[in-house]
Amino acid sequence: MKICEKISKKCKKKYLKKLIYYRKETAINQRSEIIESGWISSEISKLSRNFINLMQIELNRALDIILFLENYFDSFYGIPILESIEHLFIEIQVI
């Protein structure tokens, strides 16, 4: 190997080390800014609110099906499935 090639390899290694260190520091700073801004906690609260809303929708749908089946069998066959299903209707209040 020539001396020029050795020198250029060493310079490239130094440059890459500086570049890696700079990008690492930049990433750490960006991470701390995101954590301090409160973005993560607001997104988690939005996600949990959406999950609760979807669960409420599914519960309402299931109870509507039960009510439909009870009305169907009661009107056509005179067989009440449940005496009272009002105790099943629970609604979660989302604040």
C-alpha positions as CSV (number, residue, x, y, z in Angstrom):
1,M,0.0,0.0,0.0
2,K,1.1,3.5,-0.7
3,I,1.4,6.0,2.0
4,C,-1.3,8.1,0.4
5,E,-3.8,5.3,0.7
6,K,-3.0,4.7,4.3
7,I,-3.5,8.4,5.1
8,S,-6.7,8.6,3.2
9,K,-8.1,5.5,5.1
10,K,-7.1,7.1,8.4
11,C,-8.8,10.3,7.4
12,K,-11.9,8.5,6.4
13,K,-12.0,6.6,9.7
14,K,-11.7,9.9,11.7
15,Y,-14.3,11.6,9.5
16,L,-16.7,8.6,10.0
17,K,-16.1,8.6,13.8
18,K,-16.9,12.4,14.0
19,L,-19.9,11.9,11.8
20,I,-21.2,9.0,14.0
21,Y,-20.6,11.0,17.2
22,Y,-22.4,14.0,15.7
23,R,-25.4,12.0,14.6
24,K,-25.6,10.2,17.9
25,E,-25.6,13.5,19.8
26,T,-28.3,14.9,17.5
27,A,-30.5,11.8,18.0
28,I,-30.1,12.0,21.8
29,N,-31.1,15.7,21.7
30,Q,-34.1,15.1,19.5
31,R,-35.2,12.2,21.8
32,S,-35.0,14.4,24.9
33,E,-36.9,17.2,23.2
34,I,-39.7,14.7,22.3
35,I,-39.9,13.4,25.8
36,E,-39.9,16.8,27.4
37,S,-42.6,18.2,25.0
38,G,-45.2,15.8,26.4
39,W,-46.1,14.4,22.9
40,I,-45.8,10.8,24.1
41,S,-48.2,11.2,27.0
42,S,-50.8,13.1,24.8
43,E,-50.6,10.4,22.2
44,I,-51.1,7.6,24.8
45,S,-54.1,9.4,26.2
46,K,-55.6,9.7,22.7
47,L,-54.9,6.0,22.1
48,S,-56.5,4.9,25.3
49,R,-59.6,7.2,24.7
50,N,-60.0,5.7,21.2
51,F,-59.7,2.2,22.7
52,I,-62.4,2.9,25.3
53,N,-64.7,4.4,22.7
54,L,-64.3,1.3,20.5
55,M,-65.0,-1.0,23.4
56,Q,-68.2,1.0,24.1
57,I,-69.3,0.7,20.5
58,E,-68.7,-3.1,20.6
59,L,-70.6,-3.5,23.9
60,N,-73.5,-1.5,22.5
61,R,-73.6,-3.6,19.3
62,A,-73.6,-6.8,21.3
63,L,-76.4,-5.6,23.6
64,D,-78.4,-4.5,20.5
65,I,-78.1,-8.0,19.1
66,I,-79.3,-9.5,22.4
67,L,-82.2,-7.1,22.4
68,F,-83.1,-7.9,18.8
69,L,-83.0,-11.6,19.5
70,E,-85.1,-11.3,22.6
71,N,-87.7,-9.2,20.7
72,Y,-87.7,-11.7,17.8
73,F,-88.2,-14.8,19.9
74,D,-90.7,-13.1,22.2
75,S,-92.9,-11.8,19.3
76,F,-92.8,-14.8,17.0
77,Y,-92.6,-17.7,19.5
78,G,-93.8,-16.1,22.7
79,I,-90.6,-17.3,24.4
80,P,-88.9,-14.6,26.5
81,I,-85.1,-15.2,26.5
82,L,-84.4,-12.9,29.4
83,E,-86.9,-11.4,31.8
84,S,-85.1,-8.1,31.9
85,I,-81.9,-7.1,30.1
86,E,-81.8,-3.6,31.4
87,H,-79.1,-4.6,33.9
88,L,-76.9,-5.3,30.9
89,F,-76.9,-1.8,29.5
90,I,-73.9,-0.2,31.0
91,E,-72.4,2.9,29.5
92,I,-68.8,4.1,30.3
93,Q,-68.5,7.8,30.6
94,V,-65.3,9.1,28.8
95,I,-64.0,12.3,30.1
